[in-house]
Amino acid sequence: MEDYRPMQTIAHANLKEIVERIAQRMAAATERGKPAAYIPELAKVDVNRFGIAVAPIGGEVIAAGDAEVPFSIQSISKVFTLTLALEKAGDRVWERVGREPSGNPFNSIVQLEYEKGRPRNPFINAGAIAVADILLAGRAPEAAVQDILAFLRDLAGDDSIGIDASVAASEARTGYRNLALANFMRAEGNLEHPVADTVEVYFRHCAIAMTCRQLAKAGRFLAAAGQPDESQAAVVSQLRARRINALMLTCGHYDASGEFAFRVGIPGKSGVGGGILGSIPGIASVAAWCPGLDANGNSVLASKAFEELAQATGWSVFGPVPVPSDRD
């Protein structure tokens, strides 16, 4: 029987060696996937990039590879917009958005029509558009966008975080399906603001650019039961951090969320910019990035890096992750 011990912290030197070794292997990998061509600006990103950063609770960030290169965080931003919406509207969020895995592509309109305009969860596109509508709260789009940026800058401790204007413009030019989702929800009474205003907030927060280091630091509150540092006030309650982690585990990789839980066992949220943000409760947050995607829209090498990290450290909510054998 496997020894399923509680997750353990790893000595800084040992963790640094693990992270650097993973970065070296990912840099040498030949199967890298393809960038998200349906957003023209993302199609231009070099798939040979790979970065990873680990932000232990109360410790120094450990980074390797291209961890200081900004990239478009895309749907990873939905973790932070959901957090803000829950702080502003509380459980009223769940009147407009569900909490179940979708089992369909992230931009599917079929399920939305079947469920009469109430998105299955806040991490698919329709769900995040509804969350953006909540954040508008009767204001101009720019005010909501600035709230999101201020929140991320505060979490990461870095005022340089901003929006990639080229990516935002590219999304606005080509985002017809997202406009269709928004219009359908508006027709069903699940958007309160003009569609143009709501999707502007959505497109712009998806176009936020961050490095792996910044992203890992920003997500540390989720691993730390809502309070990233003892000297800081709690970002959210312990219960809310737990629930956001649960949604990341069950819904964070679209219709491949079960596969990521099966192989990695870490709550995570992916984005079509090639990034993944992971939360290891009580231990650390992790960000990895490589722009090449698989058929489900998740980064091939960032996913692989998380799997290797879980195996090397034993960090998984389900217990240590042994190297698979032929019997597995």
C-alpha positions as CSV (number, residue, x, y, z in Angstrom):
1,M,0.0,0.0,0.0
2,E,1.3,3.5,-0.8
3,D,2.2,5.7,2.1
4,Y,-0.3,8.6,1.8
5,R,1.2,11.1,4.1
6,P,0.0,14.7,4.4
7,M,1.5,17.1,1.9
8,Q,4.9,18.3,3.1
9,T,6.8,21.5,2.6
10,I,10.1,21.0,0.7
11,A,13.4,22.6,1.7
12,H,14.2,25.7,-0.5
13,A,17.3,24.2,-2.0
14,N,15.5,20.9,-2.9
15,L,12.5,22.7,-4.4
16,K,14.8,25.0,-6.4
17,E,16.6,21.9,-7.8
18,I,13.2,20.3,-8.7
19,V,11.9,23.4,-10.4
20,E,15.1,24.0,-12.4
21,R,15.1,20.4,-13.5
22,I,11.5,20.6,-14.7
23,A,12.3,23.8,-16.6
24,Q,15.3,22.1,-18.3
25,R,13.2,19.1,-19.4
26,M,10.4,21.3,-20.7
27,A,12.8,23.5,-22.6
28,A,14.1,20.4,-24.4
29,A,10.7,18.9,-25.2
30,T,9.7,18.5,-28.8
31,E,6.0,17.9,-28.5
32,R,4.9,21.5,-27.6
33,G,1.3,21.9,-29.0
34,K,0.1,24.8,-31.0
35,P,-0.8,28.4,-29.9
36,A,-4.4,29.7,-29.9
37,A,-4.7,30.7,-33.5
38,Y,-8.3,31.9,-33.2
39,I,-6.9,35.0,-31.3
40,P,-4.5,36.3,-33.9
41,E,-2.1,38.0,-31.5
42,L,-1.7,34.8,-29.5
43,A,-0.8,32.8,-32.6
44,K,2.4,34.9,-32.8
45,V,3.8,33.8,-29.5
46,D,6.9,31.6,-29.6
47,V,6.0,28.0,-28.5
48,N,9.6,27.5,-27.4
49,R,9.0,29.6,-24.4
50,F,8.6,27.9,-21.0
51,G,8.5,29.3,-17.5
52,I,7.6,28.1,-14.0
53,A,7.4,29.8,-10.6
54,V,6.5,28.4,-7.2
55,A,5.4,30.7,-4.4
56,P,5.6,28.9,-1.0
57,I,3.5,30.3,1.7
58,G,5.7,32.6,3.8
59,G,8.7,31.9,1.6
60,E,10.7,33.2,-1.4
61,V,9.4,32.6,-4.9
62,I,11.4,30.0,-6.8
63,A,11.4,30.6,-10.6
64,A,13.1,29.0,-13.7
65,G,13.0,29.2,-17.4
66,D,11.1,32.2,-18.9
67,A,9.4,33.0,-15.6
68,E,10.0,36.7,-16.0
69,V,8.4,37.0,-19.5
70,P,4.9,38.5,-19.5
71,F,2.2,36.5,-21.2
72,S,-1.6,36.8,-21.7
73,I,-3.2,35.1,-18.8
74,Q,-6.5,34.8,-20.6
75,S,-8.9,32.6,-18.6
76,I,-6.7,32.4,-15.5
77,S,-8.0,35.9,-14.9
78,K,-11.4,34.3,-14.2
79,V,-10.2,33.1,-10.8
80,F,-9.6,36.7,-9.8
81,T,-12.7,38.1,-11.3
82,L,-14.8,35.4,-9.5
83,T,-13.0,36.3,-6.2
84,L,-13.9,40.0,-6.7
85,A,-17.5,39.2,-7.6
86,L,-18.0,37.0,-4.6
87,E,-16.6,39.8,-2.4
88,K,-19.0,42.3,-4.0
89,A,-22.1,40.2,-4.4
90,G,-21.7,37.2,-2.1
91,D,-23.8,34.2,-2.8
92,R,-26.0,36.1,-5.2
93,V,-23.3,35.2,-7.8
94,W,-24.6,31.6,-7.7
95,E,-28.1,32.8,-8.8
96,R,-26.5,33.7,-12.1
97,V,-23.7,31.1,-12.5
98,G,-23.6,27.4,-11.6
99,R,-20.8,25.4,-10.0
100,E,-20.8,22.2,-12.1
101,P,-18.2,21.0,-14.7
102,S,-19.5,21.7,-18.2
103,G,-18.3,18.7,-20.1
104,N,-18.4,20.9,-23.2
105,P,-15.9,23.2,-25.0
106,F,-15.3,26.5,-23.1
107,N,-17.1,28.6,-25.7
108,S,-20.1,26.3,-26.3
109,I,-23.5,27.9,-26.8
110,V,-25.4,24.6,-26.9
111,Q,-25.4,24.0,-23.1
112,L,-26.2,27.7,-22.4
113,E,-29.3,27.5,-24.5
114,Y,-30.4,24.2,-22.9
115,E,-30.0,25.8,-19.4
116,K,-31.8,29.0,-20.4
117,G,-28.9,31.4,-20.1
118,R,-27.4,30.3,-16.8
119,P,-23.8,29.2,-17.4
120,R,-22.7,25.9,-15.9
121,N,-19.7,27.5,-14.0
122,P,-17.7,30.8,-13.8
123,F,-14.7,29.5,-15.7
124,I,-16.3,28.8,-19.0
125,N,-16.6,31.8,-21.2
126,A,-20.3,32.4,-20.7
127,G,-19.8,32.1,-16.9
128,A,-17.0,34.6,-16.9
129,I,-19.0,37.0,-19.0
130,A,-21.8,36.9,-16.4
131,V,-19.2,37.5,-13.7
132,A,-17.9,40.5,-15.7
133,D,-21.5,41.8,-15.7
134,I,-21.7,41.6,-11.9
135,L,-18.4,43.5,-11.6
136,L,-19.8,46.4,-13.8
137,A,-22.3,47.2,-11.1
138,G,-23.8,50.1,-13.1
139,R,-20.4,51.7,-13.8
140,A,-18.4,52.4,-16.9
141,P,-16.3,49.4,-18.2
142,E,-13.1,51.2,-17.4
143,A,-14.0,51.4,-13.7
144,A,-14.5,47.6,-13.5
145,V,-11.3,46.9,-15.4
146,Q,-9.3,49.2,-13.1
147,D,-10.8,47.3,-10.1
148,I,-9.5,44.0,-11.5
149,L,-6.1,45.4,-12.3
150,A,-5.8,47.0,-8.8
151,F,-6.7,43.7,-7.2
152,L,-4.0,41.8,-9.2
153,R,-1.4,44.4,-8.6
154,D,-2.1,44.3,-4.9
155,L,-1.9,40.5,-4.7
156,A,1.3,40.3,-6.7
157,G,2.8,43.4,-5.0
158,D,3.6,44.8,-8.5
159,D,2.1,47.9,-10.0
160,S,3.6,47.1,-13.4
161,I,0.9,44.6,-14.3
162,G,-1.2,45.8,-17.1
163,I,-3.3,44.9,-20.2
164,D,-1.7,43.9,-23.5
165,A,-3.6,46.3,-25.8
166,S,-2.8,44.3,-28.9
167,V,-4.3,41.1,-27.5
168,A,-7.4,43.0,-26.2
169,A,-7.9,44.5,-29.6
170,S,-7.4,41.2,-31.3
171,E,-10.0,39.6,-29.1
172,A,-12.5,42.4,-29.7
173,R,-12.1,42.0,-33.5
174,T,-12.6,38.3,-33.5
175,G,-14.7,37.5,-30.5
176,Y,-18.0,36.8,-32.3
177,R,-18.8,33.7,-30.4
178,N,-18.3,35.5,-27.1
179,L,-20.6,38.2,-28.3
180,A,-23.2,35.5,-29.2
181,L,-22.9,34.1,-25.7
182,A,-23.4,37.5,-24.2
183,N,-26.4,38.3,-26.4
184,F,-28.0,35.0,-25.6
185,M,-27.7,35.6,-21.8
186,R,-29.0,39.1,-22.3
187,A,-32.0,37.7,-24.1
188,E,-32.6,35.3,-21.2
189,G,-32.3,38.1,-18.6
190,N,-28.9,37.1,-17.2
191,L,-27.0,40.2,-18.2
192,E,-28.0,43.5,-16.6
193,H,-25.7,45.8,-18.7
194,P,-25.4,46.5,-22.4
195,V,-23.6,43.6,-24.1
196,A,-20.9,45.9,-25.5
197,D,-20.0,47.1,-22.0
198,T,-19.9,43.6,-20.5
199,V,-17.8,42.0,-23.2
200,E,-15.4,45.0,-23.1
201,V,-14.7,44.1,-19.5
202,Y,-14.3,40.4,-20.3
203,F,-12.0,40.9,-23.3
204,R,-9.8,43.3,-21.4
205,H,-9.4,41.2,-18.3
206,C,-8.5,38.2,-20.4
207,A,-5.8,40.3,-22.1
208,I,-4.0,41.1,-18.8
209,A,-0.3,40.2,-19.1
210,M,1.7,38.7,-16.2
211,T,4.8,36.7,-15.6
212,C,4.9,33.3,-13.9
213,R,6.4,35.0,-10.9
214,Q,3.7,37.6,-10.7
215,L,1.0,35.1,-11.2
216,A,2.3,32.7,-8.6
217,K,2.4,35.5,-6.0
218,A,-1.1,36.7,-6.9
219,G,-2.5,33.2,-6.4
220,R,-0.8,32.5,-3.1
221,F,-3.9,33.6,-1.1
222,L,-5.7,30.5,-2.4
223,A,-3.1,28.2,-1.1
224,A,-2.9,30.1,2.2
225,A,-6.5,29.7,3.2
226,G,-7.3,33.3,2.0
227,Q,-4.4,35.1,3.8
228,P,-1.2,35.1,1.7
229,D,1.0,36.6,4.5
230,E,0.6,36.9,8.2
231,S,1.4,40.6,8.0
232,Q,-1.5,41.2,5.5
233,A,-5.3,41.2,6.0
234,A,-7.1,38.1,4.6
235,V,-8.1,38.4,1.0
236,V,-11.0,36.1,1.4
237,S,-12.3,33.8,4.2
238,Q,-10.9,30.3,4.6
239,L,-14.2,28.9,3.4
240,R,-14.3,31.0,0.3
241,A,-10.7,30.1,-0.5
242,R,-11.6,26.4,-0.1
243,R,-14.6,26.8,-2.4
244,I,-12.6,28.6,-5.1
245,N,-10.0,25.9,-5.0
246,A,-12.8,23.3,-5.4
247,L,-14.0,25.0,-8.5
248,M,-10.5,25.2,-9.9
249,L,-10.1,21.4,-9.4
250,T,-13.5,20.5,-10.9
251,C,-13.9,23.2,-13.6
252,G,-10.5,24.8,-14.1
253,H,-9.4,23.0,-17.3
254,Y,-12.7,23.0,-19.1
255,D,-13.7,19.6,-20.4
256,A,-10.3,18.2,-19.5
257,S,-10.6,19.1,-15.8
258,G,-11.1,15.5,-14.8
259,E,-8.0,14.5,-16.7
260,F,-5.9,17.1,-14.9
261,A,-7.3,16.0,-11.5
262,F,-6.6,12.4,-12.4
263,R,-3.0,13.0,-13.5
264,V,-2.0,15.9,-11.2
265,G,-4.5,16.3,-8.4
266,I,-3.8,20.0,-7.9
267,P,-6.6,22.7,-8.1
268,G,-5.7,24.7,-11.3
269,K,-6.9,27.1,-13.8
270,S,-5.7,27.2,-17.3
271,G,-5.8,29.9,-20.0
272,V,-5.4,29.7,-23.8
273,G,-2.4,32.0,-23.5
274,G,-0.6,28.8,-22.3
275,G,-0.5,29.5,-18.6
276,I,-1.7,27.4,-15.7
277,L,-2.2,28.7,-12.1
278,G,-2.2,26.0,-9.4
279,S,-3.0,26.1,-5.7
280,I,-1.5,23.5,-3.3
281,P,-3.5,24.2,-0.1
282,G,-1.3,24.8,2.9
283,I,1.9,24.7,0.8
284,A,2.3,27.0,-2.2
285,S,0.9,28.4,-5.4
286,V,2.4,27.5,-8.8
287,A,2.4,29.2,-12.2
288,A,3.7,27.5,-15.4
289,W,3.5,28.7,-19.0
290,C,4.2,27.5,-22.5
291,P,1.9,28.9,-25.3
292,G,1.5,25.6,-27.2
293,L,-2.0,24.1,-26.5
294,D,-3.6,20.7,-26.8
295,A,-7.0,20.0,-28.4
296,N,-8.8,21.1,-25.2
297,G,-7.1,24.5,-25.1
298,N,-4.7,23.6,-22.2
299,S,-0.9,24.1,-22.4
300,V,0.8,20.8,-23.2
301,L,4.0,21.5,-21.4
302,A,2.6,23.5,-18.5
303,S,0.3,20.5,-17.8
304,K,3.3,18.2,-18.0
305,A,5.3,20.4,-15.7
306,F,2.5,20.3,-13.1
307,E,2.4,16.5,-13.3
308,E,6.2,16.2,-12.8
309,L,6.1,18.7,-9.9
310,A,3.3,16.7,-8.2
311,Q,5.4,13.5,-8.7
312,A,8.6,15.0,-7.4
313,T,7.1,16.7,-4.3
314,G,4.0,14.6,-3.4
315,W,1.9,17.8,-3.7
316,S,-1.6,16.6,-4.6
317,V,-4.9,17.0,-2.7
318,F,-5.3,13.2,-3.2
319,G,-1.9,12.3,-1.6
320,P,1.6,11.7,-3.1
321,V,1.8,11.0,-6.8
322,P,3.9,8.0,-7.5
323,V,5.4,7.5,-11.0
324,P,2.9,5.4,-12.8
325,S,3.6,1.8,-13.4
326,D,2.3,-0.6,-16.0
327,R,-0.5,-1.6,-13.7
328,D,-1.8,2.1,-13.6
